Amino acid sequence: MSLFVDTSVWSLAFRRDSPAAVPEVRYLRDALLGGEAVCATGLVLQELLQGWSGPRDGEQIIDRFADIFLVMPARDDHIEAARIRNQCRRSGIQVGTIDALLAQICIRHDLVMLTCDRDFSYIARHTSLRIWSAR
């Protein structure tokens, strides 16, 4: 299984006071230590860097992301992400532009999303997005 890790999980993993009991953070740690394929995208890296203060924190994030494969969205991903967003809106679900794109990237590359953001579970109800579950 190839794993796409969302900003919500990385943010918890990088926090010094992160609760060790968060299953997604534990699974990320185990996946990294076990050599599982773990990836993200430039938008996730950017969101992380924007959320931390100080250049030292930013450099640590950049260093830790050095070995993480970044999946780049293609033109068709943006087109399909708009379709996902529109489909969800017609079903009464508000989906952010970036979340729709991240979902589409996972769908196209057959990646399982590791996230703590419940918005993706709403997207998954209306698409083929697969979300990791501790169950």
C-alpha positions as a printed Julia matrix, in Angstrom:
135×3 Matrix{Float64}:
   0.0    0.0     0.0
   1.25   3.47   -0.87
   0.35   6.1     1.68
  -0.42   9.78    1.07
  -0.03  11.73    4.32
  -2.14  14.84    4.74
  -1.08  18.04    6.51
  -3.23  17.21    9.54
  -1.14  14.13   10.38
   2.24  15.73    9.64
   1.3   18.68   11.87
   0.57  16.38   14.78
   3.69  14.32   14.14
   5.95  17.39   14.18
   4.5   18.84   17.37
   6.65  18.42   20.44
   3.55  17.91   22.6
   1.81  15.58   20.15
  -0.33  12.97   21.83
   1.32   9.6    21.26
  -2.07   7.91   21.22
  -3.18   9.4    17.9
  -3.49   6.29   15.68
  -2.66   8.17   12.47
   0.6    9.49   13.93
   1.53   6.03   15.19
   0.8    4.54   11.77
   2.89   7.21   10.04
   5.82   6.49   12.35
   5.48   2.73   11.77
   5.18   3.22    8.0
   8.33   5.35    7.89
  10.3    2.95   10.08
   8.99  -0.04    8.12
  10.02   1.33    4.75
   6.46   1.71    3.47
   6.0    4.06    0.52
   5.01   7.42    2.02
   4.31  10.49   -0.07
   2.77  13.94    0.01
   2.61  16.86   -2.39
   4.11  20.32   -2.5
   0.87  21.82   -1.17
   1.19  19.75    2.01
   4.8   20.86    2.47
   3.78  24.47    1.88
   0.92  24.26    4.4
   3.29  22.84    7.0
   5.89  25.54    6.43
   3.22  28.25    6.65
   1.97  26.86    9.95
   5.23  26.94   11.89
   7.02  29.97   13.2
  10.71  30.57   12.99
  13.3   29.59   10.41
  14.67  26.77   12.58
  11.31  24.98   12.6
  11.02  25.46    8.84
  14.46  24.01    8.23
  13.64  20.96   10.33
  10.49  20.35    8.29
  12.42  20.76    5.04
  15.09  18.33    6.27
  12.54  15.73    7.34
  10.71  16.01    4.02
  13.91  15.48    2.02
  13.2   11.75    1.6
   9.42  12.05    1.16
   8.3   11.62   -2.44
   6.23  14.59   -3.59
   3.48  13.74   -6.08
   2.92  16.58   -8.53
  -0.61  17.29   -9.77
  -1.14  17.24  -13.52
  -3.54  19.38  -15.53
  -6.16  16.6   -15.47
  -5.93  16.44  -11.68
  -7.09  20.05  -11.46
  -9.96  19.31  -13.84
 -11.02  16.22  -11.88
 -10.63  18.06   -8.56
 -13.12  20.66   -9.8
 -15.5   17.83  -10.68
 -15.07  16.33   -7.21
 -15.77  19.7    -5.6
 -18.84  20.27   -7.78
 -20.14  16.75   -7.18
 -19.78  17.17   -3.42
 -21.42  20.62   -3.54
 -24.43  19.13   -5.38
 -24.66  16.63   -2.51
 -24.66  19.43    0.06
 -21.01  19.07    1.09
 -18.62  22.0     1.05
 -15.13  20.92   -0.02
 -12.12  23.19   -0.18
 -10.18  23.55   -3.41
  -6.97  22.09   -1.96
  -8.79  19.19   -0.3
 -10.44  18.3    -3.61
  -7.05  18.35   -5.34
  -5.43  16.18   -2.66
  -8.29  13.7    -2.93
  -7.89  13.59   -6.72
  -4.15  13.02   -6.46
  -4.82  10.03   -4.2
  -7.47   8.66   -6.54
  -5.31   8.98   -9.66
  -2.23   7.4    -8.07
  -4.2    4.75   -6.11
  -2.89   6.09   -2.8
  -4.46   5.56    0.6
  -4.87   8.86    2.43
  -3.71   9.1     6.02
  -5.55  12.04    7.56
  -7.12  13.35   10.74
  -9.3   15.75    8.74
 -12.9   14.51    8.67
 -13.64  16.51    5.53
 -11.93  13.78    3.53
 -14.38  11.17    4.84
 -17.18  13.24    3.29
 -15.3   13.33   -0.02
 -14.75   9.56    0.18
 -18.52   8.99    0.39
 -18.91  10.5    -3.08
 -15.7    9.35   -4.78
 -13.31   6.41   -4.86
 -10.96   8.08   -2.33
  -9.58   5.51    0.12
  -8.84   6.64    3.66
  -6.72   4.7     6.16
  -8.61   3.49    9.16
  -7.31   1.99   12.4
 -10.1   -0.59   12.29
